[in-house]
Amino acid sequence: MTAAARHRTTENATSLLETIPVGRTCQTAGVAVHWCVCTYTQSVPSAELHGVGSGDWQLTAEWVVARINDLLHPAITAEMCRALALKHVVNAQYVIPTNIVRQMLCLRLS
């Protein structure tokens, strides 16, 4: 891989631990259209996130944190870092695939 290619890769990368820019698109992230699944999101209404049935969102978030801790287990055991803990869910979004992706999925399932 050339230095220019490495630079281009890191320029498009965003850490899972950082806020993703609101205006980020597949194009600005360097993702080809046919791989671009998450171009449209819809925020989960606050009533759904914090009301009846909100336990599902909490359980999902706890599962994600547990998987991250599984990956960090060697470093946690070696006391290089601490296990993550979830305080509460602040925001959630539905990811709605684009029409192109829906068409591709339909073709594969047919």
Sequence and secondary structure as in RCSB ss.txt:
>XXXX:A:sequence
MTAAARHRTTENATSLLETIPVGRTCQTAGVAVHWCVCTYTQSVPSAELHGVGSGDWQLTAEWVVARINDLLHPA
ITAEMCRALALKHVVNAQYVIPTNIVRQMLCLRLS
>XXXX:A:secstr
  HHHHHHHHHH   TTS   TT  HHHHT  GGG   SEEEE  HHHHHSTTTHHHHHHHHHHHHHHHHHHHHH
HHTTSS           EEEE  HHHHHHHHHHH 
